Amino acid sequence: MYEMVNLELKRAEPIQHQLTWLIRNKILSGEMPEGTRLPAGLAWAKQLGTNYFTLHSALLPLVKEGLIERRPRAGTFVRSKRPVPSMVIGVYCCRSFWNMQHLGFTRMVLDALRCKLAGMGHLARLWIDERPEDAQFEPLPELVQAIRDNEIQGLAVVLANKNDIGWLKELPVPTSFLSGAHLSNKIDCDHIQLIELALDRLVVQGCRTVGLISGVCPGQSERGWQHPGTRFYDDYLALCAARGLDHRNAWIRSPLEELKSPELFGYIEFQKLREQSERPEGLFVFPDVVATGVLKALLDVDPVARPRLAIHRNRGMNLDFPPIAANWIYCDPEAVADGLILQISRQADGEAAPHVVIPYNISDQEELP
């Protein structure tokens, strides 16, 4: 029987998704060899600090992928004759994301990738680079070795930083990036269209002045790394000016460094905005983890006195939004997953993989569906 003594879970949701990815990786790496019997459900769940139903749900995708099988009266085993996937696609993240609120979209992209690859007869294998960021200038040895051994035939980079981007783009395997780096084979969400959708909807609703509460940290570009903050605010100001919108500096609320509590930031910054003697008629809030705090702060404001709202919300993200009327702007994680897979497929076929821009959409309903 396999003892899961070295399975490290981040004590934040979603535990179910962590278990699915971690157990899948241990099977694909050979750490859990064919024929291995998994521990009994109740005892194993207790050992992992979770409940039976969460563990059961985590194992279901592995059953569907043919990695494990349940034998009546015998238990659950790693399959001895597993279906051979046509490809194994590696998935790289530069940090653990399970317990980071602002990386919820990354988790949704990962889930979409796994489901889509499974539907194509492929498997996904996850690498999380737990090294300190200043040690990530060097390639991750286990990932490099897996590529050399042909254990993976493609790589989707869903979370990278300025340190690891240099060696990631040099790996000898078809690779796609969800990134702001200066790369051709990348997937990026159209932040200009995002701002345009927000401002245009506020203009249609009669707003002549607009404010911004954003969790994007202004930064600098270096070594081929395009920090998202270097363009976001310049583009916001230019697009406001093009529409004749008054956009005073005091109405732009942004962080000085990466946020540890985006929801708290949104709550506090909205309060500061409300304390000003003159306030904007419209308010654009980005991203959704910041918007949660803004919406909670709005509960204390008379509905008549509330600004018109244009709020970013990632589709499929289950956040605790209060029922407040707003224009909801979202990007579909499944579209991002499709783009990452397309980039890898093109390179595997010897084709060029041009930059793919994923559009945003805006809800026609003011109330969140």
C-alpha positions, 0 to 999 in steps of 0.5 A, a space after each residue: 500500500 502506498 503511504 502518502 507521507 510526503 504529500 504536501 498540501 497548501 492549507 487553503 482551497 481548493 484541496 480537491 484540485 491539489 490532490 488531483 494534480 499531485 496524485 496524477 504527477 506521482 503516478 506519471 513520474 513513477 513514484 506510484 508505480 503500476 499496481 500500487 494500492 491506494 490507502 483506504 478512503 476514510 483513513 487516507 482522508 484523515 491522514 491528509 486532513 480532509 474528508 472522504 467526499 473531497 478525496 473521492 471527488 479528487 480521485 474521480 478525474 484520475 479514474 476517468 483518465 484511466 490512471 487508477 481503477 476501483 476494484 470491488 472489495 479490493 480497493 483502489 489501484 494504479 492501473 497496470 495497463 493504463 491507456 497510453 496517452 498520445 502526448 504528455 504536456 507539462 504545465 509549469 508554475 513559478 510559484 505555488 498558487 493554491 493558497 493565493 487569492 489573486 491567482 484564482 484565474 490560474 487555477 481555472 486555466 489549469 483545470 480547463 487545460 487538464 479537461 481539454 487535454 484529457 478529452 484529446 487523449 493527452 495528459 497534463 503533468 504539473 511542475 510548481 517551482 518552489 525555489 526562492 525567486 532569486 534562485 529561479 534564474 537557473 533551469 528547474 532540474 527535474 523539468 529539464 530531465 523530464 524533457 531530456 527523457 521525453 517524458 513530456 512532449 510539450 510545455 504550457 507555462 501558465 505562471 512565470 516571472 522575470 527570472 525564469 522566462 529566460 531559460 523557459 523560452 530556450 527549452 527544446 520542447 514546444 512551449 506556450 506561455 500565458 505571460 506578458 513577456 516579449 514572446 511570439 508563442 504566448 497567450 495574453 488577455 487583451 487589456 486594452 479591450 478590457 479598459 475600452 469595454 469598461 469605459 464605453 459602458 460607463 459613457 453609455 450610462 451617462 458618466 462624464 467622470 471616472 475613477 479606477 481601483 486596480 490591483 495592478 502594481 506599476 512596474 518596469 520592463 527588464 530582460 524581455 519581461 513586460 510588467 503588466 503595470 508598465 502599460 496598463 495605466 498609460 493605456 487607461 489614461 489615454 483611453 479616458 482622454 480619447 473619450 473626454 472622461 475626467 480622470 483625476 490622479 486622486 481617483 486612480 487607486 493602485 498599490 505600490 507593491 504586490 498585494 497580499 490581501 487584494 480584497 482588503 485593498 479594494 475595501 480600503 481604497 474605495 473608502 478613501 475614494 468616498 472620503 474625497 470631496 469630489 467623487 467620480 460618477 463611474 468606477 472601473 475595478 480590476 481585477 475581481 479579487 480587488 472587486 470583492 472588497 469594493 463591493 463589500 464596501 458598497 454595501 454601506 453606501 446608499 444605492 442612490 449615491 453609488 457610482 456606476 460600476 464596470 467590474 472585472 470578473 473572471 468567468 467561472 470564478 465563484 466569488 462571494 459578490 454581494 447583489 449589487 448592480 454592475 457591468 461585469 467584464 470577464 475572460 474565459 479560462 477555457 479560451 486561454 486553455 484552447 490558445 495554449 494547446 493551439 500554440 503547442 500543437 502548431 510548434 509540434 507540427 513545425 509551424 510558427 506560433 504567433 501571439 494569441 490575444 484572448 478577448 474580454 466579454 461584457 455581461 448584458 445583465 447588470 445583476 451578476 448571473 
